Amino acid sequence: MANIDAQCEHVTGRFIQQMNAEKLLPQNPREQERIKKIALNLCAETEKRVQEQHAEDKEKALENWFFESHPEKAGNRRLRTKR
């Protein structure tokens, strides 16, 4: 699978900082830690989905390349004769 790094730790840290600056988070350290864990989990899920999509897209691209690069395919023969 692709090695995609969403930099979840960094992004989550920035999220917490910005939310604190806007005074949108409780000042209780336990609550902030809980919110950080939720944000990290969401980021990890997103990262996983992006990796899955990347793998699917890579597979489709390879399949398309394979079929388009073979002149024996009927459609390719037809196109070649029209040139």
N, C-alpha and C positions, 0 to 999 in steps of 0.2 A: 504494500500500500504506500501511497505517496507520503513523503515526510513534510507535512504542512504544519507550520508552527504559528499559531494565532497569538502567541506571546500573552497567554491568559494571565499570568502573574503580573506582568507589567500593565496590561490594560485594566485589570481589576484594581490594581493599586491606584492608577490614575482615576478610575471611576470613584473609588472611595474618597480620594482627595477632593475631587470636584464636588461630590455630594456633601462632604463636610464643609467645604468652602461656601456652598449654597445653604448650609444649615438645614439640610434635608434628611440627615441621619441622626438617630439618637446618639447622645454622647457616651452612652454606656458601652464600654469596651466589649462586653459579651455580645451585645446586640450587633455591634459593628463587625465582629468576627463572624457571626451568623450570616450577616448580609454578604460579607466577603466570600464565604463558602458557597452561598447561593449563586453569586456572580461567577465564581470560578467554575462551578458545575455547568452553568449555562454556556459559558465560553467553551468548555471542554466538549459539550454536546455539539456546539456549532462547529468546532474544529473537526470532530469526528465526521459530521455530515459533509463538510467540505472535502475531506479526504475521500469519502465514499463517492461523492459526485465527481471528483477529479479522476478516480479510478474508472468510473463508468464512462466518462467522457474520453479518457485515453483509450479504453477498449473500443468505443464506437469509432474513434478516429483511426485506429489501427485496422478495424474491419473495413471502413470506407476506403482506406488507402489500398488494402489488399484487393478489394473488388475492382477499384478503379485502375489499378496498375496491371491488371491481367487482360491483355487484348483479346483473349479467346472468348470473353464474355460477349454474348450476342449483341447487346447494346453498344459495346465498344467497337465491334466489327462494323456495325451499321454506321456509326459516327465516322469511322476511319474511311469508309468508302465514299462519304459525302464530301470530303475535303477536296 
